[in-house]
């Protein structure tokens, strides 16, 4: 539940840039669906940067960067 509150506060805050680090960590399947719906609804028109080792955390993003490509 703490993870959901943190995500809601971050995503619903009116900022031009949204930075998320491992946003779906500790969320169950229902929580991941909730997180993706929240981003879809409240992050429109903003730059969203998601740092994650889990590709499902950012599968809805149009651009993906792999840090290993820049070594």
MDAnalysis code that builds the backbone (N, CA, C; Angstrom):
import MDAnalysis as mda
import numpy as np

u = mda.Universe.empty(213, n_residues=71, atom_resindex=np.repeat(np.arange(71), 3), trajectory=True)
u.add_TopologyAttr("name", ["N", "CA", "C"] * 71)
u.add_TopologyAttr("resid", np.arange(1, 72))
u.add_TopologyAttr("resname", ["UNK", "UNK", "UNK", "UNK", "UNK", "UNK", "UNK", "UNK", "UNK", "UNK", "UNK", "UNK", "UNK", "UNK", "UNK", "UNK", "UNK", "UNK", "UNK", "UNK", "UNK", "UNK", "UNK", "UNK", "UNK", "UNK", "UNK", "UNK", "UNK", "UNK", "UNK", "UNK", "UNK", "UNK", "UNK", "UNK", "UNK", "UNK", "UNK", "UNK", "UNK", "UNK", "UNK", "UNK", "UNK", "UNK", "UNK", "UNK", "UNK", "UNK", "UNK", "UNK", "UNK", "UNK", "UNK", "UNK", "UNK", "UNK", "UNK", "UNK", "UNK", "UNK", "UNK", "UNK", "UNK", "UNK", "UNK", "UNK", "UNK", "UNK", "UNK"])
u.atoms.positions = np.array([
    [0.832, -1.197, 0.000],
    [0.000, 0.000, 0.000],
    [0.875, 1.259, 0.000],
    [2.012, 1.208, 0.682],
    [2.900, 2.376, 0.694],
    [3.404, 2.702, -0.711],
    [3.708, 1.673, -1.472],
    [4.183, 1.878, -2.837],
    [3.110, 2.567, -3.679],
    [1.869, 2.189, -3.492],
    [0.772, 2.821, -4.247],
    [0.627, 4.289, -3.894],
    [0.756, 4.617, -2.619],
    [0.651, 6.017, -2.191],
    [1.786, 6.834, -2.793],
    [3.001, 6.299, -2.764],
    [4.146, 7.008, -3.338],
    [3.967, 7.234, -4.839],
    [3.497, 6.206, -5.525],
    [3.264, 6.358, -6.966],
    [2.183, 7.387, -7.254],
    [1.107, 7.325, -6.512],
    [0.010, 8.277, -6.724],
    [0.482, 9.710, -6.493],
    [1.255, 9.930, -5.451],
    [1.770, 11.276, -5.180],
    [2.694, 11.752, -6.298],
    [3.561, 10.875, -6.769],
    [4.492, 11.255, -7.830],
    [3.772, 11.523, -9.146],
    [2.881, 10.621, -9.522],
    [2.229, 10.725, -10.825],
    [1.193, 11.837, -10.869],
    [0.473, 12.059, -9.796],
    [-0.604, 13.056, -9.788],
    [-0.121, 14.473, -9.516],
    [1.147, 14.642, -9.177],
    [1.695, 15.975, -8.973],
    [1.904, 16.640, -10.331],
    [1.525, 17.883, -10.445],
    [1.614, 18.602, -11.717],
    [3.041, 19.089, -11.944],
    [3.848, 18.253, -12.586],
    [5.218, 18.604, -12.928],
    [5.432, 18.315, -14.416],
    [6.368, 19.020, -15.057],
    [6.603, 18.758, -16.474],
    [7.384, 17.466, -16.726],
    [8.123, 16.997, -15.720],
    [8.935, 15.792, -15.846],
    [8.582, 14.841, -14.707],
    [8.410, 13.581, -15.041],
    [8.107, 12.551, -14.049],
    [9.198, 11.496, -14.104],
    [9.931, 11.329, -13.001],
    [11.005, 10.344, -12.914],
    [10.569, 9.218, -11.991],
    [10.576, 7.998, -12.505],
    [10.172, 6.840, -11.709],
    [11.297, 5.803, -11.721],
    [11.635, 5.300, -10.558],
    [12.673, 4.277, -10.419],
    [12.039, 2.994, -9.913],
    [12.031, 1.967, -10.751],
    [11.429, 0.671, -10.405],
    [10.000, 0.861, -9.858],
    [9.126, 1.483, -10.635],
    [7.801, 1.839, -10.114],
    [6.903, 0.669, -9.735],
    [7.072, -0.480, -10.342],
    [6.167, -1.598, -10.046],
    [6.739, -2.584, -9.029],
    [7.883, -2.250, -8.448],
    [8.461, -3.112, -7.425],
    [7.493, -3.206, -6.247],
    [7.308, -4.382, -5.759],
    [6.433, -4.670, -4.609],
    [4.950, -4.501, -4.907],
    [4.587, -4.401, -6.171],
    [3.167, -4.342, -6.528],
    [2.719, -5.706, -7.035],
    [1.513, -6.098, -6.668],
    [0.955, -7.338, -7.200],
    [0.408, -7.062, -8.607],
    [-0.151, -8.074, -9.227],
    [-0.649, -7.936, -10.597],
    [-1.694, -6.830, -10.699],
    [-2.588, -6.762, -9.753],
    [-3.619, -5.721, -9.742],
    [-2.976, -4.339, -9.570],
    [-1.932, -4.254, -8.752],
    [-1.235, -2.991, -8.545],
    [-0.523, -2.513, -9.795],
    [0.032, -3.440, -10.564],
    [0.713, -3.071, -11.807],
    [-0.298, -2.509, -12.812],
    [-1.451, -3.118, -12.902],
    [-2.506, -2.616, -13.788],
    [-2.932, -1.214, -13.342],
    [-3.084, -1.031, -12.047],
    [-3.455, 0.276, -11.484],
    [-2.405, 1.323, -11.835],
    [-1.124, 0.957, -11.661],
    [-0.013, 1.875, -11.970],
    [-0.042, 2.295, -13.441],
    [-0.223, 1.342, -14.334],
    [-0.226, 1.654, -15.768],
    [-1.416, 2.539, -16.133],
    [-2.559, 2.290, -15.538],
    [-3.733, 3.140, -15.783],
    [-3.512, 4.547, -15.247],
    [-2.888, 4.655, -14.092],
    [-2.614, 5.961, -13.483],
    [-1.670, 6.771, -14.370],
    [-0.624, 6.142, -14.873],
    [0.310, 6.838, -15.766],
    [-0.410, 7.266, -17.041],
    [-1.210, 6.385, -17.600],
    [-1.924, 6.715, -18.833],
    [-2.853, 7.910, -18.643],
    [-3.468, 7.994, -17.492],
    [-4.439, 9.058, -17.250],
    [-3.802, 10.386, -16.841],
    [-2.764, 10.341, -16.006],
    [-2.237, 11.569, -15.410],
    [-0.873, 12.017, -15.933],
    [-0.212, 11.219, -16.752],
    [1.120, 11.604, -17.223],
    [1.111, 12.118, -18.656],
    [-0.034, 12.237, -19.233],
    [-0.124, 12.726, -20.616],
    [0.444, 14.137, -20.714],
    [1.229, 14.379, -21.745],
    [1.787, 15.709, -21.955],
    [3.038, 15.993, -21.147],
    [3.547, 14.995, -20.441],
    [4.762, 15.189, -19.643],
    [5.850, 14.239, -20.123],
    [7.078, 14.600, -19.830],
    [8.197, 13.702, -20.082],
    [8.236, 12.705, -18.929],
    [8.148, 11.424, -19.252],
    [8.174, 10.367, -18.235],
    [9.424, 9.527, -18.453],
    [10.267, 9.454, -17.430],
    [11.485, 8.652, -17.472],
    [11.335, 7.549, -16.436],
    [11.431, 6.304, -16.898],
    [11.280, 5.157, -16.012],
    [12.572, 4.356, -16.042],
    [13.209, 4.212, -14.893],
    [14.410, 3.393, -14.767],
    [13.991, 2.064, -14.154],
    [14.246, 0.988, -14.883],
    [13.804, -0.309, -14.392],
    [14.540, -1.444, -15.074],
    [14.741, -2.525, -14.347],
    [15.283, -3.752, -14.922],
    [14.173, -4.643, -15.447],
    [12.943, -4.329, -15.095],
    [11.788, -5.111, -15.525],
    [11.163, -4.436, -16.750],
    [11.237, -5.082, -17.907],
    [10.704, -4.438, -19.122],
    [9.203, -4.162, -19.064],
    [8.483, -4.842, -18.213],
    [7.035, -4.624, -18.109],
    [6.693, -3.313, -17.411],
    [7.645, -2.734, -16.675],
    [7.398, -1.458, -16.004],
    [7.178, -0.335, -17.002],
    [7.774, -0.463, -18.185],
    [7.716, 0.615, -19.171],
    [7.311, 0.122, -20.550],
    [6.581, -0.972, -20.611],
    [6.215, -1.528, -21.916],
    [5.282, -0.623, -22.711],
    [4.676, 0.342, -22.068],
    [3.772, 1.277, -22.741],
    [4.503, 2.500, -23.289],
    [5.787, 2.639, -22.991],
    [6.557, 3.805, -23.436],
    [6.958, 3.657, -24.905],
    [6.869, 4.733, -25.671],
    [7.204, 4.643, -27.094],
    [8.707, 4.557, -27.368],
    [9.544, 5.024, -26.436],
    [10.989, 5.012, -26.619],
    [11.631, 4.276, -25.453],
    [12.554, 3.371, -25.774],
    [13.282, 2.625, -24.751],
    [14.774, 2.814, -24.979],
    [15.495, 3.087, -23.915],
    [16.942, 3.202, -23.974],
    [17.558, 2.115, -23.113],
    [18.542, 1.431, -23.652],
    [19.255, 0.417, -22.901],
    [20.634, 0.972, -22.574],
    [20.943, 1.092, -21.314],
    [22.211, 1.706, -20.906],
    [23.414, 0.931, -21.420],
    [23.251, -0.356, -21.640],
    [24.353, -1.173, -22.166],
    [24.730, -0.788, -23.591],
    [23.815, -0.162, -24.308],
    [24.104, 0.303, -25.660],
    [25.075, 1.485, -25.675],
    [25.290, 2.095, -24.527],
    [26.114, 3.302, -24.438],
    [27.413, 3.080, -23.682],
    [27.802, 1.821, -23.486],
    [29.063, 1.510, -22.803],
    [30.220, 1.643, -23.742],
])
